[in-house]
């Protein structure tokens, strides 16, 4: 592993804690995500014909 060679095991342990915190935050934000809900309709797209 290149990361192990450059940072050593101590660096990897520091990155693991950061990754776990980021994963937990993403879990909290996405746990109630529902794919069945209708997506928001975008406002009128700007095209050359509409411009």
C-alpha positions in Angstrom: 0.0 0.0 0.0 1.4 3.3 -1.0 -0.4 5.2 1.8 1.2 2.9 4.4 4.6 3.6 3.0 4.2 7.3 2.9 2.4 8.1 6.2 3.0 5.0 8.3 0.4 3.2 10.4 -0.1 6.3 12.7 -1.3 8.3 9.7 -3.7 5.7 8.5 -5.2 5.5 12.0 -5.8 9.2 11.9 -7.4 9.0 8.5 -9.6 6.1 9.6 -11.1 8.2 12.4 -11.8 11.0 9.9 -13.4 8.6 7.5 -15.6 7.1 10.3 -16.8 10.6 11.3 -17.6 11.5 7.7 -19.5 8.2 7.1 -21.6 8.8 10.2 -22.5 12.3 9.1 -23.5 11.0 5.7 -25.5 8.3 7.3 -27.4 10.8 9.4 -28.1 13.0 6.3 -29.2 10.2 4.0 -31.0 7.7 6.4 -34.4 9.2 5.6 -33.7 9.5 1.8 -36.6 8.1 -0.2 -36.2 7.2 -3.9 -39.9 6.9 -4.4 -40.7 10.6 -3.9 -41.1 12.6 -7.1 -38.1 14.7 -8.0 -38.5 18.4 -8.0 -39.2 19.8 -11.4 -36.7 22.2 -12.6 -37.7 25.6 -13.6 -37.7 26.3 -17.3 -34.3 25.4 -18.8 -32.6 28.1 -20.7 -32.0 27.1 -24.3 -31.2 29.0 -27.4 -34.9 28.8 -28.6 -36.1 30.3 -25.3 -33.4 32.9 -25.1 
